[in-house]
Amino acid sequence: MSTKEKAREKVSVKELLGLNNEIIVYNDDVNTFDHVIETLIRVCEHAPEQAEQCSLIIHYNGKCTVKTGPYDKLKPQCTKLLAAGLSAEIV
């Protein structure tokens, strides 16, 4: 019988809160699938398959989390999504 050692990692509360931000893109009746896919590839650096999957989730569920990370990194990306005509917010 072997003993497993569990390592405890100290993580600050500030660090935990900084990683919990998400960009959510909402469905609309204006943008085409191609536009949403191309924008996610360009702005969020999605692979084409990932962008396509996100666009389908947005269409059928009404919204999709397209990116997570620290607020400082997400803010310019969300601004670019909005400038491209997508409905998005950081939560």
N, C-alpha and C positions, 0 to 999 in steps of 0.2 A: 504494500500500500504506500503510495507516494503522497507527499504533502504539496499542495499548490500554494504558491505565495501570491497574494493579491497586492498589487501596487496601487497606492492612492495618489492621485494627482491633484494638486491644488490649482483651482481655477478661480479667478476673481469674479465677483458678481458683475463687474463692469464688462469683463470679457464675455461672459455668458449672455448678457443683454445685447451686446454688440453683434452677436451672430444670429440673433433671432429675427432679424428684419427680413421681409420678403417683398418682392415686387409681384403684385397681382395684376394681371391683365384681364379686362372684362370684355364680354361679347358685345358687339354692336351690329347694326344693320348697314354699316357704311363700308368697312374695310373688307377686301377680298382675302381669301385664304393665302393667295400668293403674296400679297402685301404683308400680311401678318408674319408669314414664314420668313420672307426676306428680311424683314425688320428684326425679328428675333435672332436671325443668323448674324446680322450686321452689328446690332447693338449689344445683345446678350452673349454673343459668341457661341450660340448653340450650333450643334451639328445639324445638318439638314433633317435628319430623322427626328431628332429631339424637337426641333422647331415645328415640324409637321404634327407630331404627337400633341404638343402644347396647343396648336391651333385647333385641333379636333376636340381637345378637352374644353377649351374656351367656348367653342361652338355648342357642344352638347351639354356642358355643365354650367355655362354662363360665366365662368371665370377659371383661372389657372395661375398657380404660383409659378412664375417663370425664372426666378432668380432669388437666391438667399445669400445673405452675407452681412457685412457691416454697413451701417447706414451711409457712411462717407463714400463707399464704393458704389452703392446702389443709387444714390441721388442723381449723379450725372446720367446713369443709364435710364432711369425713370424719366428724366427730363427729355432725353432723346426719343423715348417711346411716345411720350406725349406730343412732341414736335412732329413725329411721323403720323399723328392722327389717331393713335391707339388710346383706349381708355385704360389708364394704369394708375396705381397708387402704391406707396410703400406702407406696409403695416408692421 
